[in-house]
Amino acid sequence: MSEFWIYFQIGLKHVLDINAYDHVLFLIALTVPYTFKDWKRILLLVSLFTIGHTVALVLSVFGIITVKVNLVEFLIPITILITALYHLFTAGKATKNDGINLIFFVTLFFGIIHGLGFSNYFKTILGGSPSSKLLPLGEFALGIEAAQLVVVFVVLVISYIVQTVFRFSKRDWALVMSAFIIGVVIPMIIESPIWNR
């Protein structure tokens, strides 16, 4: 049980690390247009992100895929920017189809990109053969999922307060938060090491 807790905590800290806030920014960008009544859709989106993240780690651990760190570190804020821009331009528009749509596939793909960003560190903390890393990887993924749900819950509570107490419309809340996230992410993209050749 103590080994489970170790990797579960690493997953929690990976998402909730104040110095690595890109994960939280992505979750805010993903969650901002939703409310508590959309909990099933949000849970599916967050779980798809975790699946993508975990698939990337598995592919990396088994040596199937390797990506340059600078490229991944550049793509992570790009994924946040795309998500925020999507919600900026679709804020207040009714969705015709609440089923699985493009945002689900994009979220899965973005999870893969974010997982690749963590893959090198994950491989260094685990010794042994690739197959011996599968159980810790699953424990780590549960920690990520739990931490993501905490972030999403906090965003939904803040959203509820802003929309009920301060009387922001759902559209205005999505616009303000998406614009804020874009403002935070653009400097991350500009300062990316990928531009240094």
ABEGO torsion letter per residue (X at the ends): XAAAAAAAAAAAAAAABAABAAAAAAAAAAAAABBAAAAAAAAAAAAAAAAAAAAAAAAAAAGABBBBAAAAAAAAAAAAAAAAAAAAAABGBBBABABBBAAAAAAAAAAAAAAAAAAAAAAAABBEBAAAAAAAAAAAAAAAAAAAAAAAAAAAAAAAAAAAAAGBBAAAAAAAAAAAAAAAAAAAAAABAAABX
